[in-house]
Amino acid sequence: MKALRTRFTEDGLDRRNDLMPHPYAAKGTLAAGFGDAQRASWTISVLTDAPVVAYAVSGFADARTVTDPQPAAEAMKSGSVTTPAQAGLGYEAQGIADRVERSLRAAVAKATEEPS
């Protein structure tokens, strides 16, 4: 996991549009209209304390398409005027990913605790 994280960091894999995670658009739900064209911002994190790659993708709830998707880190920069930045979608993606990571880390900690 450390080698994978290093590769993601050094090669900028977490910022490449062509490697942006694909959404799961569950049929019969509000998310059904959320496909590749609706992806606006994303974040990917390779955890080194568990065999996990956590990611989140954000977009508009009304399923409008986005022509200029942007990594969350870029969308959250001060002064950014892209559509994802102006809509706060970088913050949305990062916030969701952070919650997932915290939950995963808590689950791993419970599973690895020594009995008293």
N, C-alpha and C positions, 0 to 999 in steps of 0.2 A: 504494500500500500504506500510505503514511503517512496518507492521508485516511481509509482504511478503518479503520486502527488507532485513529485519533482518534475516529471515529464509534463504534466498539465501546466504547472507554473512556468517552467523554462520555455516551453514551446507555445505558450499562450492558447492551449487547447480549449480552455474555458471561455475564451473570447471569440472563437471562430463561429460565424453564422452557420456554416455547413455542418457543424457538430452540435448545434443547438438541439436539446432533447425534443422529441416528438411528444405531443400531448396525448393523453388517453381520453377520447371523447366518448363517454359512455352513452349508448343509445337510450333514448327515453328520459334523458336528464337535461337540465339546462346546459350542461357542458357538451351536449351532442353536436352543437355547431362550432365547437372550438377545435380547429384543425391547424395544420402547419401555417396557413396564411394568416391566422389570428395571433400567432406568437409575436409578442412585442418586446419582452425582456426576459432574461433568464440568468440563473446563477448555478454553478456546479461546484461542489466541494468534495474532494477526496479525503475521507477520514483516515487517519493513520492508527487510531486506537480501535478500529473495527473494520471488517472487510466490507465497507460501504462507500458508495458514491451517491451523495445526496444532491438532488437538484430540484429546482422549481422553475416553472415557466409561467409568465403572466401575460394577460391580454385583456381586451375589453369584454365586458359581460354581454354586450349586445352583438358579439361575433363579427364586428367590423374587421376588415383586413388591415394589416400593418405593412407598409412598404419599407420601413426603415427600422427593423428590429435592432436592439442594442443590448449588450451585456449589462446586467444590473450595476456593476461597478462604474461603468461609463455613464449610465442613465442617472446615477445619483450624484455625479460631479456637479459642483456649483457652476452655474452658467450654461449648463447643457440645455439646448432648445429643441431637441428631437421630440417626436411624438411620445415615445415611451417616457422620456424625462419629464416632459410637461404634465403628463398624466400620473406621474408617481409610480409607474409600473415597475421600475427598478427596485424601489422600496418594497413594493408588494412581493416581488419574487424573492428578494433577500430575506424579508420577514418570514415568509412561509418556510424557506429553506432553513433558517435559523431554528425555527420551532421543531422541524423534523429532526435536525441534528441533535438538539437538546433531548428530544424524546428517545432517539436511538442511543445516545450516550447513557442516558438513565437506565435504559433496558440492559445495555451491556454491563453497566456497573452492578446492577442487581444480579445478573447471571454469573458474575465473576467474584462476587463477595465471598469471603471465607466465612464458614459457619462459626459462631461464637461458642 
